[in-house]
Amino acid sequence: DTTVKQNPRYKLARVGKPVNLICSQTMNHDTMYWYQKKPNQAPKLLLFYYDKILNREADTFEKFQSSRPNNSFCSLYIGSAGLEYSAMYLCASSRDGGGSAQYFGPGTRLTVL
Amino acid sequence: GDSVTQTEGPVTVSESESLIINCTYSATSIAYPNLFWYVRYPGEGLQLLLKVITAGQKGSSRGFEATYNKETTSFHLQKASVQESDSAVYYCALGSNSAGNKLTFGIGTRVLVRP
């Protein structure tokens, strides 16, 4: 099974409220990623977990948090949503190693009002 | 930083015609980049189409081909004869060999194949 699951598929949030997105995979992959995708823009890496080590991109460091309680699950947390957070959030996982393919989930579409 | 530039879409072609999507990259932080093409079919998530991790090599899948050209920093995607089922959004991506294998994506190229 090469499925990456994301919940919820659609999320409506109010400005200033927290948002928590969930991702799971059963492939025993070392690494899990979160990307943000806005219309007419490239998917942008926000952060990734390599095993239990969290790596956040410099320009999104303070905007997003994440946790990985076990190998299969990874969350993306926004403490206080702003309008600019409206986007598709893509979770992916991969076995570590150069050239490894990333397997993507269907995405969660977040709309902040 | 690292970047990927690809053909701006949408690209419309007729069934059985040839298709080429240009992709060029700039890898300032990666000594030996890996190159990928991902595809998103309507209603589905992103999935790997093909990858090449060694300069000079060619990757192929589902009738698509792409050659990793280090001299021109290009990784163009080609197919000789497209089918309606090839209608999708295609993303060129650049990756590293380091832990985490981060990907830098292009903006994506929407391809519409007319029957």
Interface residues (C-beta under 8 A of the other chain):
Chain A: V4 T31 Y33 Y35 N40 Q41 A42 P43 K44 L45 F48 Y50 N55 L90 A92 S94 D96 G97 G98 G99 S100 A101 Q102 Y103 F104 G105 P106 G107
Chain B: V4 N34 F36 Y38 E44 G45 L46 Q47 L48 K51 I53 Y91 G95 S96 N97 S98 A99 G100 N101 K102 L103 T104 F105 G106 I107 G108
